């Protein structure tokens, strides 16, 4: 039989459970610190910017996409593939910006010109050669050319070797 005493006991039990769960959730919200240091940057390597991802299964989360490659050149090509899928004409960039990998400050400065109207990804080269992944990415992108500058398709930032210019003239 249901009496007021039984209802009061059940009410107190339910209220206690709700308070404990609420308090636990509040603690979790305010004091939970996820470990964002899973990707470690290794600067002692020959390649200045090798990023090691220790958690291979967690690449895409609700707000982030982790982009990686075996070296700096592959990583830049992967970033370019996500930013410029090149499946339609509207997705293709107008040009490609090439910067030497040992001149990171040039790459930082060239990021300013990569936006409208150039709309160009930044890819890295070696001092006197273009890595295969960079060449494949330039071919995949097939830049349209800048109509303002006489259909320039590749912009070279910094002092590039003649071999790079010759390779680009043959490929494009």
DOBAPA-206609 format. One record per residue (C-alpha): z negated, x negated, y; residue number from 1; residue in one letter. Coordinates in steps of 0.2 Angstrom, whole numbers, plus 5000, padded with zeros to 4 digits. Layout:
<rs>
<r><up>Z</up><east>X</east><north>Y</north><n>NUM</n><res>A</res></r>
...
</rs>
This chain:
<rs>
<r><up>5000</up><east>5000</east><north>5000</north><n>1</n><res>X</res></r>
<r><up>5004</up><east>4994</east><north>5017</north><n>2</n><res>X</res></r>
<r><up>4990</up><east>4993</east><north>5029</north><n>3</n><res>X</res></r>
<r><up>4987</up><east>4985</east><north>5046</north><n>4</n><res>X</res></r>
<r><up>4978</up><east>4971</east><north>5039</north><n>5</n><res>X</res></r>
<r><up>4993</up><east>4966</east><north>5028</north><n>6</n><res>X</res></r>
<r><up>5005</up><east>4968</east><north>5042</north><n>7</n><res>X</res></r>
<r><up>4994</up><east>4957</east><north>5053</north><n>8</n><res>X</res></r>
<r><up>4994</up><east>4943</east><north>5039</north><n>9</n><res>X</res></r>
<r><up>5012</up><east>4944</east><north>5037</north><n>10</n><res>X</res></r>
<r><up>5015</up><east>4944</east><north>5055</north><n>11</n><res>X</res></r>
<r><up>5004</up><east>4928</east><north>5057</north><n>12</n><res>X</res></r>
<r><up>5013</up><east>4919</east><north>5043</north><n>13</n><res>X</res></r>
<r><up>5031</up><east>4923</east><north>5050</north><n>14</n><res>X</res></r>
<r><up>5025</up><east>4918</east><north>5067</north><n>15</n><res>X</res></r>
<r><up>5018</up><east>4902</east><north>5061</north><n>16</n><res>X</res></r>
<r><up>5034</up><east>4898</east><north>5051</north><n>17</n><res>X</res></r>
<r><up>5045</up><east>4902</east><north>5067</north><n>18</n><res>X</res></r>
<r><up>5034</up><east>4891</east><north>5078</north><n>19</n><res>X</res></r>
<r><up>5034</up><east>4876</east><north>5065</north><n>20</n><res>X</res></r>
<r><up>5053</up><east>4877</east><north>5064</north><n>21</n><res>X</res></r>
<r><up>5055</up><east>4879</east><north>5083</north><n>22</n><res>X</res></r>
<r><up>5044</up><east>4864</east><north>5086</north><n>23</n><res>X</res></r>
<r><up>5054</up><east>4853</east><north>5073</north><n>24</n><res>X</res></r>
<r><up>5070</up><east>4857</east><north>5081</north><n>25</n><res>X</res></r>
<r><up>5064</up><east>4853</east><north>5098</north><n>26</n><res>X</res></r>
<r><up>5057</up><east>4836</east><north>5092</north><n>27</n><res>X</res></r>
<r><up>5074</up><east>4833</east><north>5083</north><n>28</n><res>X</res></r>
<r><up>5084</up><east>4837</east><north>5099</north><n>29</n><res>X</res></r>
<r><up>5073</up><east>4826</east><north>5111</north><n>30</n><res>X</res></r>
<r><up>5069</up><east>4811</east><north>5099</north><n>31</n><res>X</res></r>
<r><up>5084</up><east>4809</east><north>5088</north><n>32</n><res>X</res></r>
<r><up>5094</up><east>4793</east><north>5092</north><n>33</n><res>X</res></r>
<r><up>5110</up><east>4791</east><north>5082</north><n>34</n><res>X</res></r>
<r><up>5115</up><east>4774</east><north>5077</north><n>35</n><res>X</res></r>
<r><up>5130</up><east>4770</east><north>5088</north><n>36</n><res>X</res></r>
<r><up>5130</up><east>4752</east><north>5084</north><n>37</n><res>X</res></r>
<r><up>5140</up><east>4753</east><north>5067</north><n>38</n><res>X</res></r>
<r><up>5155</up><east>4745</east><north>5075</north><n>39</n><res>X</res></r>
<r><up>5151</up><east>4727</east><north>5078</north><n>40</n><res>X</res></r>
<r><up>5161</up><east>4716</east><north>5089</north><n>41</n><res>X</res></r>
<r><up>5164</up><east>4698</east><north>5082</north><n>42</n><res>X</res></r>
<r><up>5167</up><east>4685</east><north>5096</north><n>43</n><res>X</res></r>
<r><up>5165</up><east>4670</east><north>5085</north><n>44</n><res>X</res></r>
<r><up>5182</up><east>4673</east><north>5076</north><n>45</n><res>X</res></r>
<r><up>5198</up><east>4664</east><north>5080</north><n>46</n><res>X</res></r>
<r><up>5204</up><east>4682</east><north>5086</north><n>47</n><res>X</res></r>
<r><up>5193</up><east>4685</east><north>5101</north><n>48</n><res>X</res></r>
<r><up>5191</up><east>4704</east><north>5099</north><n>49</n><res>X</res></r>
<r><up>5189</up><east>4708</east><north>5080</north><n>50</n><res>X</res></r>
<r><up>5180</up><east>4724</east><north>5078</north><n>51</n><res>X</res></r>
<r><up>5172</up><east>4727</east><north>5061</north><n>52</n><res>X</res></r>
<r><up>5169</up><east>4745</east><north>5056</north><n>53</n><res>X</res></r>
<r><up>5155</up><east>4745</east><north>5043</north><n>54</n><res>X</res></r>
<r><up>5156</up><east>4764</east><north>5040</north><n>55</n><res>X</res></r>
<r><up>5174</up><east>4767</east><north>5033</north><n>56</n><res>X</res></r>
<r><up>5171</up><east>4785</east><north>5029</north><n>57</n><res>X</res></r>
<r><up>5166</up><east>4790</east><north>5047</north><n>58</n><res>X</res></r>
<r><up>5182</up><east>4788</east><north>5058</north><n>59</n><res>X</res></r>
<r><up>5183</up><east>4805</east><north>5066</north><n>60</n><res>X</res></r>
<r><up>5169</up><east>4815</east><north>5073</north><n>61</n><res>X</res></r>
<r><up>5169</up><east>4830</east><north>5084</north><n>62</n><res>X</res></r>
<r><up>5171</up><east>4820</east><north>5100</north><n>63</n><res>X</res></r>
<r><up>5178</up><east>4803</east><north>5095</north><n>64</n><res>X</res></r>
<r><up>5192</up><east>4795</east><north>5085</north><n>65</n><res>X</res></r>
<r><up>5189</up><east>4778</east><north>5079</north><n>66</n><res>X</res></r>
<r><up>5205</up><east>4767</east><north>5080</north><n>67</n><res>X</res></r>
<r><up>5206</up><east>4751</east><north>5071</north><n>68</n><res>X</res></r>
<r><up>5218</up><east>4738</east><north>5065</north><n>69</n><res>X</res></r>
<r><up>5218</up><east>4722</east><north>5056</north><n>70</n><res>X</res></r>
<r><up>5220</up><east>4712</east><north>5072</north><n>71</n><res>X</res></r>
<r><up>5222</up><east>4715</east><north>5091</north><n>72</n><res>X</res></r>
<r><up>5241</up><east>4718</east><north>5089</north><n>73</n><res>X</res></r>
<r><up>5239</up><east>4731</east><north>5076</north><n>74</n><res>X</res></r>
<r><up>5225</up><east>4740</east><north>5085</north><n>75</n><res>X</res></r>
<r><up>5235</up><east>4741</east><north>5101</north><n>76</n><res>X</res></r>
<r><up>5250</up><east>4748</east><north>5091</north><n>77</n><res>X</res></r>
<r><up>5238</up><east>4761</east><north>5083</north><n>78</n><res>X</res></r>
<r><up>5232</up><east>4766</east><north>5101</north><n>79</n><res>X</res></r>
<r><up>5250</up><east>4768</east><north>5106</north><n>80</n><res>X</res></r>
<r><up>5254</up><east>4779</east><north>5091</north><n>81</n><res>X</res></r>
<r><up>5240</up><east>4791</east><north>5095</north><n>82</n><res>X</res></r>
<r><up>5244</up><east>4791</east><north>5114</north><n>83</n><res>X</res></r>
<r><up>5263</up><east>4792</east><north>5112</north><n>84</n><res>X</res></r>
<r><up>5268</up><east>4801</east><north>5096</north><n>85</n><res>X</res></r>
<r><up>5286</up><east>4800</east><north>5101</north><n>86</n><res>X</res></r>
<r><up>5291</up><east>4815</east><north>5091</north><n>87</n><res>X</res></r>
<r><up>5299</up><east>4824</east><north>5106</north><n>88</n><res>X</res></r>
<r><up>5308</up><east>4816</east><north>5120</north><n>89</n><res>X</res></r>
<r><up>5294</up><east>4822</east><north>5132</north><n>90</n><res>X</res></r>
<r><up>5282</up><east>4811</east><north>5122</north><n>91</n><res>X</res></r>
<r><up>5291</up><east>4795</east><north>5124</north><n>92</n><res>X</res></r>
<r><up>5285</up><east>4783</east><north>5137</north><n>93</n><res>X</res></r>
<r><up>5297</up><east>4777</east><north>5151</north><n>94</n><res>X</res></r>
<r><up>5293</up><east>4759</east><north>5148</north><n>95</n><res>X</res></r>
<r><up>5282</up><east>4747</east><north>5138</north><n>96</n><res>X</res></r>
<r><up>5270</up><east>4734</east><north>5146</north><n>97</n><res>X</res></r>
<r><up>5269</up><east>4718</east><north>5137</north><n>98</n><res>X</res></r>
<r><up>5254</up><east>4706</east><north>5140</north><n>99</n><res>X</res></r>
<r><up>5249</up><east>4690</east><north>5132</north><n>100</n><res>X</res></r>
<r><up>5234</up><east>4691</east><north>5121</north><n>101</n><res>X</res></r>
<r><up>5225</up><east>4676</east><north>5128</north><n>102</n><res>X</res></r>
<r><up>5226</up><east>4684</east><north>5146</north><n>103</n><res>X</res></r>
<r><up>5215</up><east>4699</east><north>5144</north><n>104</n><res>X</res></r>
<r><up>5212</up><east>4699</east><north>5163</north><n>105</n><res>X</res></r>
<r><up>5231</up><east>4703</east><north>5165</north><n>106</n><res>X</res></r>
<r><up>5230</up><east>4717</east><north>5153</north><n>107</n><res>X</res></r>
<r><up>5215</up><east>4724</east><north>5163</north><n>108</n><res>X</res></r>
<r><up>5225</up><east>4723</east><north>5179</north><n>109</n><res>X</res></r>
<r><up>5241</up><east>4730</east><north>5171</north><n>110</n><res>X</res></r>
<r><up>5232</up><east>4746</east><north>5166</north><n>111</n><res>X</res></r>
<r><up>5233</up><east>4752</east><north>5184</north><n>112</n><res>X</res></r>
<r><up>5252</up><east>4753</east><north>5183</north><n>113</n><res>X</res></r>
<r><up>5253</up><east>4760</east><north>5165</north><n>114</n><res>X</res></r>
<r><up>5251</up><east>4778</east><north>5172</north><n>115</n><res>X</res></r>
<r><up>5263</up><east>4789</east><north>5181</north><n>116</n><res>X</res></r>
<r><up>5278</up><east>4787</east><north>5184</north><n>117</n><res>X</res></r>
<r><up>5279</up><east>4772</east><north>5172</north><n>118</n><res>X</res></r>
<r><up>5269</up><east>4781</east><north>5159</north><n>119</n><res>X</res></r>
<r><up>5269</up><east>4765</east><north>5148</north><n>120</n><res>X</res></r>
<r><up>5257</up><east>4759</east><north>5134</north><n>121</n><res>X</res></r>
<r><up>5250</up><east>4741</east><north>5135</north><n>122</n><res>X</res></r>
<r><up>5255</up><east>4730</east><north>5120</north><n>123</n><res>X</res></r>
<r><up>5250</up><east>4712</east><north>5117</north><n>124</n><res>X</res></r>
<r><up>5260</up><east>4697</east><north>5112</north><n>125</n><res>X</res></r>
<r><up>5257</up><east>4679</east><north>5108</north><n>126</n><res>X</res></r>
<r><up>5261</up><east>4665</east><north>5120</north><n>127</n><res>X</res></r>
<r><up>5279</up><east>4662</east><north>5113</north><n>128</n><res>X</res></r>
<r><up>5282</up><east>4676</east><north>5101</north><n>129</n><res>X</res></r>
<r><up>5280</up><east>4694</east><north>5098</north><n>130</n><res>X</res></r>
<r><up>5270</up><east>4700</east><north>5082</north><n>131</n><res>X</res></r>
<r><up>5279</up><east>4711</east><north>5070</north><n>132</n><res>X</res></r>
<r><up>5268</up><east>4726</east><north>5073</north><n>133</n><res>X</res></r>
<r><up>5272</up><east>4725</east><north>5092</north><n>134</n><res>X</res></r>
<r><up>5290</up><east>4724</east><north>5088</north><n>135</n><res>X</res></r>
<r><up>5290</up><east>4739</east><north>5077</north><n>136</n><res>X</res></r>
<r><up>5280</up><east>4749</east><north>5089</north><n>137</n><res>X</res></r>
<r><up>5292</up><east>4745</east><north>5103</north><n>138</n><res>X</res></r>
<r><up>5306</up><east>4751</east><north>5092</north><n>139</n><res>X</res></r>
<r><up>5297</up><east>4767</east><north>5087</north><n>140</n><res>X</res></r>
<r><up>5293</up><east>4771</east><north>5105</north><n>141</n><res>X</res></r>
<r><up>5311</up><east>4768</east><north>5110</north><n>142</n><res>X</res></r>
<r><up>5306</up><east>4769</east><north>5129</north><n>143</n><res>X</res></r>
<r><up>5318</up><east>4779</east><north>5140</north><n>144</n><res>X</res></r>
<r><up>5318</up><east>4766</east><north>5155</north><n>145</n><res>X</res></r>
<r><up>5313</up><east>4768</east><north>5173</north><n>146</n><res>X</res></r>
<r><up>5326</up><east>4776</east><north>5183</north><n>147</n><res>X</res></r>
<r><up>5319</up><east>4769</east><north>5199</north><n>148</n><res>X</res></r>
<r><up>5321</up><east>4751</east><north>5193</north><n>149</n><res>X</res></r>
<r><up>5338</up><east>4751</east><north>5185</north><n>150</n><res>X</res></r>
<r><up>5332</up><east>4757</east><north>5167</north><n>151</n><res>X</res></r>
<r><up>5319</up><east>4744</east><north>5164</north><n>152</n><res>X</res></r>
<r><up>5312</up><east>4747</east><north>5147</north><n>153</n><res>X</res></r>
<r><up>5300</up><east>4733</east><north>5145</north><n>154</n><res>X</res></r>
<r><up>5288</up><east>4726</east><north>5158</north><n>155</n><res>X</res></r>
<r><up>5282</up><east>4708</east><north>5155</north><n>156</n><res>X</res></r>
<r><up>5266</up><east>4704</east><north>5164</north><n>157</n><res>X</res></r>
<r><up>5261</up><east>4686</east><north>5166</north><n>158</n><res>X</res></r>
<r><up>5270</up><east>4670</east><north>5161</north><n>159</n><res>X</res></r>
<r><up>5280</up><east>4674</east><north>5145</north><n>160</n><res>X</res></r>
<r><up>5290</up><east>4662</east><north>5135</north><n>161</n><res>X</res></r>
<r><up>5309</up><east>4662</east><north>5134</north><n>162</n><res>X</res></r>
<r><up>5308</up><east>4666</east><north>5116</north><n>163</n><res>X</res></r>
<r><up>5300</up><east>4683</east><north>5120</north><n>164</n><res>X</res></r>
<r><up>5313</up><east>4687</east><north>5132</north><n>165</n><res>X</res></r>
<r><up>5327</up><east>4682</east><north>5120</north><n>166</n><res>X</res></r>
<r><up>5319</up><east>4693</east><north>5106</north><n>167</n><res>X</res></r>
<r><up>5318</up><east>4708</east><north>5117</north><n>168</n><res>X</res></r>
<r><up>5336</up><east>4706</east><north>5123</north><n>169</n><res>X</res></r>
<r><up>5341</up><east>4706</east><north>5105</north><n>170</n><res>X</res></r>
<r><up>5331</up><east>4721</east><north>5099</north><n>171</n><res>X</res></r>
<r><up>5333</up><east>4732</east><north>5114</north><n>172</n><res>X</res></r>
</rs>
